[in-house]
Amino acid sequence: MSPAHPHLVWDWNGTLLNDLSLVVTATNAAFASVGGPSVTSEEHRTRFRRPIADYYAEVLGKAVDDEAFGRLDRIFHDAYRTGLTTCELAADAQTAMASWEGSQSLLSMWFHEELVPTVHTYGLTGRFIRVDGLRATVGGGRKAESLERHLAELGVDGSSVVLIGDSIDDADAALAVGGRAVLYTGGFTDPARLRASGHPVADTLTDAVALATGKVSSAGT
């Protein structure tokens, strides 16, 4: 693959899909089920991390084992599905994807069997040479292993990859395969946390693509 046109891997939730409000609502439904507190969008962006069980444990003030997380995860996803039709793509998602000159794929930590038809509903299937979601019954883990499998299926070397996502975990996954990351401030993570990571940061997806291509030296600062 030409170094001038590396392969771009997009994150879905909180990046291409503007679903922060729904995620916070669904998270609060999970917390309420065990008598926990509610979080605001800003609190969620400040505290959210993977593994998600660690985030839940911090907010709830108690350990969250695999069994407890499984229950909370099911409640979260039930609430999430209920409101999914209210979500729209990020304002410049289409423009950003169209501006990328190389190949593109999509990797999400949302369930694969739900992700694929949803991506189709938004008319995006033709944008990507591969779409992968989580092939497990419970989510919440880190992204690095999924990215490694995703690239293996594509036959793409990690060193020729740039990932655009909204979390530190996205950046960690990119580094784990020898790739690069550009972080987007419009998703699940507080912008100050993203900027403190040392990775390139953008306030729009269009700027994120420009950073990924090297057409600008900095953004979102």
SELUMNU-510532 format. One line per 8 residues: their letters; for each residue x, y, z of N, C-alpha, C. Coordinates in pm, 1 decimal, decimal comma. Layout:
a = X Y Z X Y Z X Y Z | ...
This chain:
mspahphl = 85,4 -119,7 0,0 0,0 0,0 0,0 88,1 123,5 0,0 | 57,1 217,8 -81,3 141,4 336,5 -97,2 147,8 417,6 31,2 | 269,5 457,8 74,9 280,8 541,1 194,1 205,2 672,4 179,9 | 186,4 719,4 55,5 115,1 845,9 34,5 -33,1 832,2 67,1 | -84,7 710,2 60,6 -225,2 687,0 89,5 -238,2 569,3 185,8 | -210,5 592,6 313,7 -225,0 484,8 410,6 -371,0 442,0 422,3 | -393,9 331,8 487,3 -530,3 283,7 507,9 -590,0 351,9 629,9 | -712,7 397,6 617,4 -781,2 465,1 727,7 -883,3 373,0 791,1
vwdwngtl = -874,0 357,7 922,5 -973,8 283,9 1000,4 -1054,2 384,1 1080,9 | -1183,9 383,8 1059,7 -1274,1 471,5 1135,4 -1330,7 398,6 1256,8 | -1342,7 472,3 1365,4 -1425,3 429,3 1478,1 -1569,7 468,1 1447,2 | -1664,9 403,1 1511,6 -1806,0 428,7 1485,1 -1871,4 512,2 1594,5 | -1894,5 453,8 1709,5 -1967,1 523,5 1816,5 -1885,4 641,9 1868,6 | -1947,2 758,0 1869,4 -1879,8 878,1 1918,0 -1788,8 942,4 1815,8 | -1774,1 879,9 1699,8 -1688,3 935,5 1595,2 -1773,6 962,2 1471,5 | -1794,3 862,8 1387,6 -1884,0 883,3 1273,2 -2028,7 899,3 1317,8
lndlslvv = -2068,5 824,8 1422,2 -2205,6 834,7 1474,4 -2207,6 925,6 1596,3 | -2291,7 1025,6 1591,7 -2303,8 1121,0 1702,4 -2404,5 1067,9 1804,2 | -2358,0 979,8 1891,8 -2449,7 912,6 1984,5 -2413,7 934,6 2131,1 | -2340,0 1040,8 2162,1 -2301,0 1065,5 2301,0 -2421,4 1074,8 2393,9 | -2522,6 1152,6 2356,2 -2639,0 1170,6 2444,5 -2707,4 1037,5 2472,3 | -2721,3 955,2 2369,2 -2784,2 824,6 2387,6 -2698,9 734,6 2475,5 | -2569,2 736,7 2456,5 -2479,9 654,2 2538,4 -2489,0 695,4 2685,1 | -2495,7 823,6 2712,7 -2507,5 869,7 2851,7 -2641,6 825,7 2910,1
tatnaafa = -2748,8 837,9 2832,3 -2880,2 792,6 2879,1 -2879,0 643,1 2909,9 | -2820,5 564,8 2821,4 -2815,3 419,8 2842,1 -2724,8 383,4 2958,9 | -2616,5 456,1 2974,9 -2526,7 433,8 3088,9 -2598,5 461,8 3219,2 | -2675,0 569,9 3222,9 -2749,4 602,7 3344,1 -2858,4 500,4 3373,8 | -2915,4 440,8 3269,8 -3012,2 333,3 3291,9 -2944,5 214,9 3359,5 | -2823,0 183,8 3317,0 -2748,7 75,1 3380,4 -2715,2 108,5 3525,1 | -2669,5 230,0 3550,6 -2637,8 270,0 3687,8 -2761,9 268,1 3777,3 | -2873,9 318,8 3724,8 -2997,5 324,0 3803,6 -3044,3 185,8 3844,0
svggpsvt = -3014,6 85,3 3761,4 -3060,4 -51,1 3790,5 -2998,2 -108,1 3917,4 | -2886,4 -49,8 3960,8 -2822,0 -96,4 4084,4 -2815,6 15,5 4188,3 | -2903,4 115,3 4172,5 -2910,4 224,1 4270,2 -2794,9 321,0 4263,5 | -2728,1 326,3 4148,2 -2613,2 414,7 4134,0 -2652,4 555,7 4094,7 | -2555,7 646,3 4091,9 -2582,6 785,7 4055,0 -2593,8 801,5 3904,6 | -2646,8 915,0 3862,5 -2647,8 951,2 3721,5 -2523,2 1032,6 3689,9 | -2480,7 1027,6 3565,1 -2369,2 1111,2 3520,3 -2417,9 1202,9 3409,6 | -2359,0 1319,9 3402,4 -2386,7 1411,5 3293,5 -2297,0 1375,2 3174,6
seehrtrf = -2324,7 1436,4 3060,7 -2240,2 1411,6 2944,0 -2095,4 1450,8 2971,3 | -2076,0 1563,0 3037,6 -1938,8 1607,3 3065,1 -1870,5 1515,1 3165,2 | -1944,2 1468,4 3266,6 -1885,1 1372,9 3360,9 -1847,0 1244,2 3289,3 | -1932,8 1199,1 3199,0 -1903,5 1078,4 3123,0 -1776,9 1098,2 3039,5 | -1764,8 1210,7 2975,1 -1649,0 1235,6 2889,0 -1519,6 1244,3 2970,2 | -1531,5 1289,4 3094,0 -1413,2 1301,1 3179,6 -1370,6 1166,0 3236,3 | -1468,8 1078,4 3264,5 -1438,4 955,9 3338,6 -1438,6 828,8 3254,5 | -1501,5 831,2 3138,3 -1514,9 709,7 3057,6 -1379,2 653,6 3016,5
rrpiadyy = -1366,7 522,2 3022,9 -1245,8 453,8 2977,9 -1278,0 305,9 2958,7 | -1186,1 236,4 2895,2 -1193,2 92,1 2881,0 -1080,1 28,8 2960,9 | -1103,5 -89,0 3017,8 -1228,5 -165,3 3016,9 -1341,8 -87,7 3085,0 | -1460,4 -95,7 3026,6 -1573,8 -18,8 3076,7 -1610,4 -60,2 3218,8 | -1582,3 -185,3 3256,0 -1609,5 -230,3 3393,5 -1534,8 -143,9 3494,5 | -1415,8 -97,1 3459,1 -1339,6 -10,5 3549,8 -1408,1 125,0 3566,0 | -1461,8 176,4 3457,4 -1536,8 302,5 3462,8 -1661,0 285,6 3549,9 | -1734,8 178,0 3527,7 -1853,4 152,6 3608,2 -1817,6 141,3 3756,0
aevlgkav = -1710,7 70,6 3786,5 -1670,5 51,0 3926,3 -1637,8 183,7 3993,4 | -1573,2 272,4 3920,0 -1539,0 403,2 3976,2 -1664,0 483,1 4010,0 | -1759,3 486,4 3915,9 -1881,6 563,8 3938,3 -1966,5 501,7 4048,5 | -1977,1 369,7 4049,2 -2062,2 301,2 4147,2 -1996,0 287,8 4283,9 | -1865,5 306,3 4289,8 -1795,3 297,2 4417,0 -1781,2 156,4 4469,8 | -1783,1 59,9 4379,4 -1766,0 -79,3 4421,4 -1715,3 -161,5 4303,2 | -1656,6 -275,4 4334,5 -1603,3 -361,1 4229,5 -1715,9 -412,4 4139,9 | -1686,8 -424,0 4012,9 -1782,8 -477,0 3915,8 -1718,1 -599,5 3851,3
ddeafgrl = -1760,4 -718,0 3894,3 -1702,5 -839,7 3839,2 -1767,4 -873,8 3705,5 | -1723,0 -982,5 3644,1 -1772,1 -1017,3 3510,3 -1922,6 -1038,2 3508,4 | -1975,7 -1104,5 3611,0 -2119,8 -1131,0 3615,6 -2198,8 -1001,4 3628,2 | -2153,6 -914,3 3717,0 -2222,1 -786,4 3737,0 -2212,1 -700,2 3611,3 | -2095,6 -699,8 3549,1 -2081,4 -619,5 3427,8 -2170,7 -673,4 3316,2 | -2181,6 -805,0 3305,7 -2268,8 -864,0 3204,3 -2412,0 -814,6 3218,1 | -2460,8 -808,3 3343,0 -2597,9 -758,1 3366,6 -2609,2 -611,7 3328,8 | -2512,0 -531,5 3370,6 -2514,5 -388,8 3339,5 -2502,7 -364,3 3189,3
drifhday = -2421,3 -444,5 3122,9 -2403,1 -429,7 2979,2 -2531,9 -459,7 2903,0 | -2605,2 -560,2 2947,8 -2733,2 -591,5 2882,7 -2833,4 -478,3 2900,3 | -2838,9 -421,2 3019,7 -2930,3 -309,4 3045,0 -2890,4 -189,2 2959,6 | -2760,2 -163,0 2953,1 -2711,3 -53,3 2869,3 -2756,6 -71,6 2724,5 | -2733,9 -189,5 2669,5 -2763,9 -209,8 2527,9 -2913,6 -212,7 2499,0 | -2993,3 -258,8 2592,8 -3138,2 -252,3 2574,5 -3183,4 -107,1 2563,1 | -3130,2 -21,4 2651,3 -3165,6 120,8 2647,5 -3109,4 187,1 2521,8 | -2991,4 146,5 2482,0 -2928,4 204,1 2363,1 -3009,8 172,6 2237,5
rtglttce = -3051,1 48,8 2224,0 -3129,5 9,9 2106,0 -3258,8 90,7 2096,4 | -3319,8 117,6 2209,9 -3446,8 189,6 2212,5 -3434,3 327,7 2150,5 | -3319,0 392,1 2170,6 -3303,8 529,2 2122,8 -3219,7 545,2 1997,7 | -3174,6 435,4 1938,6 -3079,2 444,0 1828,9 -3132,1 521,4 1708,7 | -3261,3 511,7 1681,7 -3316,2 579,5 1563,4 -3312,1 731,6 1576,0 | -3281,7 781,5 1695,5 -3273,5 926,8 1714,0 -3135,2 981,5 1678,8 | -3038,5 893,9 1655,7 -2900,7 938,3 1634,0 -2874,1 972,2 1487,8 | -2790,5 1071,4 1467,6 -2747,9 1110,6 1334,2 -2596,5 1097,0 1323,3
laadaqta = -2547,7 1095,3 1200,9 -2403,9 1097,6 1180,5 -2347,3 1231,2 1228,6 | -2217,9 1231,7 1259,9 -2150,8 1358,6 1289,2 -2171,8 1454,1 1172,2 | -2177,9 1582,0 1201,4 -2218,4 1682,3 1101,2 -2137,9 1674,2 971,9 | -2006,9 1648,8 982,1 -1924,5 1646,7 861,8 -1872,6 1507,3 828,3 | -1940,8 1404,2 876,8 -1893,5 1267,1 854,1 -1882,9 1234,6 705,5 | -1986,5 1265,9 631,1 -1986,5 1233,9 488,2 -1875,4 1309,0 415,0 | -1859,5 1435,3 445,0 -1755,5 1515,4 381,3 -1617,1 1462,1 415,2 | -1597,9 1425,3 541,7 -1468,2 1374,4 585,3 -1433,4 1243,9 515,1
maswegsq = -1529,0 1152,0 507,9 -1503,1 1024,5 441,4 -1472,5 1045,4 293,3 | -1545,1 1136,7 230,6 -1524,6 1163,1 88,0 -1389,5 1227,2 59,3 | -1331,4 1292,8 159,1 -1204,9 1362,4 138,4 -1083,2 1272,3 150,8 | -1103,7 1150,0 197,0 -991,2 1055,9 211,9 -961,3 990,1 78,2 | -834,9 990,7 38,7 -798,2 943,5 -94,0 -758,6 796,1 -98,3 | -739,3 733,5 15,7 -701,8 592,7 19,5 -819,6 503,8 54,0 | -789,4 380,5 92,6 -894,4 286,4 133,6 -938,2 316,0 276,5 | -1063,3 276,6 306,4 -1121,2 300,9 438,8 -1193,0 176,4 487,5
sllsmwfh = -1188,7 156,7 617,9 -1267,1 49,4 679,7 -1324,3 101,1 810,9 | -1410,7 21,6 870,0 -1478,8 61,4 992,7 -1461,2 -48,2 1096,5 | -1418,8 -9,4 1216,2 -1404,2 -103,3 1326,8 -1471,2 -46,2 1450,5 | -1568,0 -118,3 1502,5 -1643,3 -74,4 1618,9 -1637,8 -180,5 1727,2 | -1653,0 -136,9 1852,3 -1665,7 -230,9 1963,6 -1813,1 -255,7 1997,3 | -1901,7 -216,6 1907,0 -2043,3 -249,2 1917,6 -2065,8 -382,7 1847,8 | -2173,1 -451,4 1882,8 -2197,7 -586,4 1832,7 -2206,7 -590,9 1680,4 | -2132,6 -683,3 1620,9 -2120,2 -692,1 1475,6 -2256,0 -708,9 1407,2
eelvptvh = -2341,1 -797,4 1462,2 -2467,5 -827,6 1395,3 -2564,4 -708,8 1398,5 | -2540,6 -612,9 1485,8 -2621,4 -490,7 1488,9 -2552,9 -377,7 1412,1 | -2421,6 -375,8 1416,1 -2346,2 -271,0 1347,3 -2368,0 -274,1 1197,0 | -2354,7 -391,4 1136,3 -2357,8 -401,1 990,1 -2488,3 -346,6 930,8 | -2606,5 -389,6 978,3 -2728,7 -331,9 921,0 -2746,4 -184,0 953,0 | -2693,8 -139,4 1067,1 -2705,2 2,3 1101,2 -2621,8 87,7 1006,2 | -2500,5 43,7 978,2 -2415,7 115,4 882,8 -2484,4 122,2 746,9 | -2548,6 14,3 709,6 -2622,5 12,1 582,1 -2737,4 111,5 584,3
tygltgrf = -2806,0 121,2 697,1 -2918,6 214,2 710,8 -2874,8 358,6 685,7 | -2753,1 391,1 728,4 -2701,5 526,9 708,4 -2641,7 545,4 569,5 | -2648,1 443,1 485,8 -2601,2 453,3 348,8 -2450,3 455,6 333,6 | -2380,4 392,4 428,4 -2234,9 402,7 429,8 -2162,4 276,2 385,7 | -2233,6 168,5 363,0 -2168,5 40,9 336,2 -2065,9 50,6 223,5 | -2097,7 122,0 117,7 -2008,2 133,3 3,3 -1881,6 211,6 30,2 | -1876,6 281,4 142,9 -1757,8 359,4 176,5 -1641,0 271,1 220,6 | -1673,7 154,0 275,9 -1573,3 76,0 347,2 -1541,7 -55,1 276,1
irvdglra = -1413,5 -91,9 276,6 -1377,3 -221,6 220,4 -1400,3 -333,4 321,8 | -1420,4 -298,2 448,1 -1455,9 -398,1 549,4 -1521,6 -326,9 667,5 | -1621,0 -390,7 726,0 -1687,3 -341,6 846,6 -1682,0 -453,1 950,4 | -1626,1 -423,4 1065,6 -1618,3 -521,8 1173,4 -1669,7 -462,4 1303,0 | -1751,1 -541,2 1372,5 -1792,9 -507,8 1506,4 -1750,2 -616,7 1602,3 | -1800,7 -609,7 1722,7 -1764,5 -705,1 1827,8 -1836,5 -837,3 1805,9 | -1760,4 -943,2 1798,9 -1819,0 -1077,4 1784,8 -1813,9 -1148,1 1919,9 | -1891,5 -1097,0 2012,0 -1901,0 -1151,3 2147,7 -2036,3 -1110,6 2203,2
tvgggrka = -2075,9 -1172,7 2312,5 -2207,0 -1142,5 2371,4 -2200,6 -1030,5 2474,1 | -2081,0 -1000,5 2523,9 -2062,6 -892,3 2620,8 -1947,3 -805,5 2572,6 | -1966,4 -675,0 2578,2 -1862,3 -583,2 2533,3 -1777,8 -531,5 2647,7 | -1720,5 -412,4 2624,4 -1651,0 -343,6 2731,8 -1501,3 -353,7 2732,7 | -1442,8 -438,7 2644,7 -1298,3 -457,4 2647,0 -1223,3 -354,0 2565,0 | -1092,2 -373,2 2558,8 -1007,2 -282,3 2482,3 -1011,5 -316,9 2333,0 | -966,4 -222,2 2251,2 -983,0 -233,6 2107,2 -863,7 -296,7 2034,9 | -748,3 -303,0 2098,8 -625,6 -341,8 2029,9 -636,0 -477,6 1962,5
eslerhla = -686,9 -576,9 2032,4 -695,3 -711,2 1975,1 -790,9 -713,9 1856,6 | -901,5 -641,5 1866,4 -996,7 -635,2 1755,3 -934,8 -567,7 1633,6 | -855,1 -464,3 1656,4 -789,4 -396,3 1544,4 -689,2 -489,3 1477,5 | -617,2 -566,0 1555,3 -520,4 -660,5 1499,0 -589,9 -761,8 1408,3 | -704,2 -814,4 1453,4 -779,8 -909,8 1371,4 -835,8 -841,9 1246,6 | -886,1 -722,4 1262,0 -942,4 -645,7 1151,8 -839,6 -627,3 1040,1 | -719,6 -588,0 1077,2 -614,9 -565,0 978,1 -566,4 -695,7 916,7 | -564,5 -802,0 995,9 -525,0 -932,8 942,3 -622,7 -977,5 834,2
elgvdgss = -751,5 -955,2 857,4 -852,6 -991,7 757,5 -837,8 -907,1 631,4 | -795,0 -783,9 646,9 -775,5 -694,9 533,3 -643,8 -721,1 461,4 | -549,5 -784,5 530,8 -416,5 -800,8 474,0 -338,8 -670,6 471,4 | -364,3 -586,1 570,6 -301,8 -454,7 578,9 -202,3 -453,9 694,7 | -82,9 -404,2 669,2 17,7 -392,4 774,1 -14,6 -273,9 864,6 | 1,7 -294,3 994,1 -32,5 -190,2 1089,7 44,3 -61,0 1071,2 | 164,7 -70,1 1018,8 246,4 49,9 1001,0 191,9 142,6 893,2 | 99,5 92,7 810,9 40,6 175,9 704,8 -100,5 220,4 740,4
vvligdsi = -132,4 218,1 868,6 -268,5 246,2 914,6 -273,3 373,1 998,3 | -379,0 450,8 977,1 -413,4 559,7 1067,9 -556,9 537,5 1112,2 | -581,6 551,7 1241,3 -714,1 530,1 1298,8 -767,6 663,4 1349,1 | -890,0 694,9 1311,5 -957,1 813,8 1363,8 -1063,7 767,8 1462,6 | -1049,7 810,4 1587,1 -1144,0 772,1 1691,6 -1153,9 880,0 1797,2 | -1237,8 853,4 1895,9 -1267,4 955,9 1996,4 -1218,0 920,9 2135,5 | -1136,6 816,0 2148,8 -1094,3 774,6 2282,8 -945,2 743,0 2287,7 | -891,2 747,7 2407,9 -751,7 709,5 2429,4 -732,5 562,8 2390,5
ddadaala = -833,5 481,4 2412,1 -824,4 340,4 2375,6 -805,6 323,4 2225,3 | -867,1 408,9 2144,4 -845,0 406,1 1999,8 -697,2 429,6 1968,1 | -639,2 528,4 2035,4 -498,1 559,0 2012,5 -409,2 444,6 2058,1 | -440,7 386,9 2173,1 -363,1 273,5 2223,4 -368,1 156,8 2125,5 | -485,0 133,2 2066,2 -499,7 24,4 1969,5 -413,2 50,4 1846,7 | -414,4 173,4 1797,2 -333,3 207,0 1680,7 -185,3 187,6 1709,2 | -140,0 231,9 1824,8 0,8 214,9 1861,0 37,6 67,5 1873,7 | -55,4 -13,8 1922,8 -28,8 -156,3 1943,5 0,7 -229,6 1813,7
vggravly = -52,5 -178,7 1701,1 -27,1 -243,3 1572,0 77,6 -168,0 1489,9 | 139,1 -67,9 1550,9 241,8 8,8 1480,9 188,4 119,7 1394,3 | 62,5 157,3 1414,8 0,0 261,9 1334,7 -4,8 395,5 1405,3 | -82,2 486,4 1346,5 -99,6 620,4 1401,9 -246,6 642,7 1434,8 | -272,6 742,2 1517,9 -410,3 777,5 1551,6 -428,2 927,9 1545,6 | -546,5 969,0 1504,4 -591,1 1107,8 1518,0 -717,1 1102,5 1603,0 | -721,6 1183,4 1707,2 -832,1 1177,9 1803,0 -928,3 1295,0 1781,7 | -1056,1 1263,0 1789,8 -1165,4 1356,0 1758,9 -1234,5 1399,2 1887,9
tggftdpa = -1251,1 1530,0 1905,6 -1302,4 1583,6 2032,6 -1454,2 1578,7 2045,7 | -1525,3 1537,0 1939,3 -1670,9 1542,0 1942,3 -1738,6 1419,5 1999,7 | -1662,7 1328,0 2056,6 -1719,7 1201,4 2102,5 -1725,7 1183,9 2251,9 | -1677,3 1068,2 2300,3 -1699,3 1026,1 2438,7 -1594,2 1074,6 2538,0 | -1490,2 1144,6 2490,0 -1378,0 1178,8 2577,3 -1358,3 1329,1 2584,7 | -1332,5 1378,1 2704,4 -1307,2 1520,1 2724,7 -1187,8 1564,6 2640,9 | -1200,3 1675,0 2566,4 -1091,1 1719,3 2479,9 -957,7 1737,1 2552,0 | -961,7 1783,2 2677,1 -837,1 1802,1 2751,6 -763,6 1669,6 2770,6
rlrasghp = -838,2 1562,3 2792,8 -775,7 1430,4 2806,5 -711,7 1388,1 2675,2 | -779,2 1414,8 2563,8 -723,8 1377,8 2434,2 -595,7 1455,7 2404,8 | -597,0 1585,2 2430,9 -479,2 1667,3 2402,3 -361,9 1629,7 2491,4 | -391,9 1587,7 2612,9 -285,2 1547,6 2704,9 -217,8 1418,0 2661,8 | -282,2 1343,8 2572,0 -228,1 1214,3 2528,6 -107,2 1228,9 2436,6 | -92,2 1346,6 2376,2 18,8 1368,3 2284,8 -9,7 1329,9 2141,0 | -126,7 1273,0 2114,5 -164,3 1237,9 1977,3 -225,0 1359,3 1907,8 | -222,0 1363,0 1774,5 -290,3 1470,9 1702,5 -439,1 1472,0 1738,0
vadtltda = -494,2 1589,9 1755,2 -633,4 1606,0 1797,5 -703,4 1703,0 1702,6 | -829,0 1669,9 1668,5 -907,6 1754,1 1578,6 -1047,5 1775,3 1634,9 | -1101,0 1894,5 1609,9 -1235,5 1926,2 1656,2 -1343,1 1888,1 1555,8 | -1304,3 1857,5 1433,1 -1398,9 1811,3 1331,2 -1339,6 1688,6 1263,2 | -1424,9 1607,6 1202,9 -1376,4 1490,3 1131,3 -1300,6 1530,2 1005,1 | -1342,1 1638,7 943,3 -1271,4 1687,8 825,0 -1127,9 1725,5 861,0 | -1111,1 1792,7 973,8 -976,6 1826,6 1020,3 -898,7 1700,0 1058,2 | -969,4 1601,4 1112,1 -902,6 1475,8 1148,1 -843,8 1408,4 1024,7
valatgkv = -919,6 1409,0 915,2 -869,2 1350,2 790,8 -750,0 1430,7 739,3 | -758,8 1562,6 749,0 -646,0 1646,2 705,5 -520,4 1614,8 786,3 | -536,2 1594,9 915,7 -423,1 1556,3 999,6 -370,4 1419,1 960,7 | -461,8 1328,7 932,1 -422,1 1192,9 895,8 -342,8 1188,9 766,5 | -372,6 1280,6 676,3 -302,8 1285,5 547,5 -178,5 1372,2 552,3 | -159,3 1443,2 663,6 -44,6 1531,1 674,2 -62,0 1664,1 606,0 | -187,1 1696,6 569,0 -211,5 1822,7 498,3 -210,6 1943,6 592,9 | -227,5 1916,8 721,7 -212,7 2021,5 822,8 -125,1 1964,6 932,4
ssagt = -58,6 2051,7 1006,9 34,6 2005,3 1110,1 -29,6 1994,8 1246,7 | -138,4 2066,6 1267,3 -203,9 2061,4 1397,1 -347,3 2106,5 1381,9 | -431,9 2060,3 1476,7 -572,3 2100,4 1478,7 -626,2 2074,4 1617,6 | -736,4 2142,9 1648,6 -801,9 2118,3 1775,5 -719,8 2159,1 1894,7 | -628,2 2252,3 1879,1 -545,3 2294,3 1992,1 -576,0 2436,1 2029,6
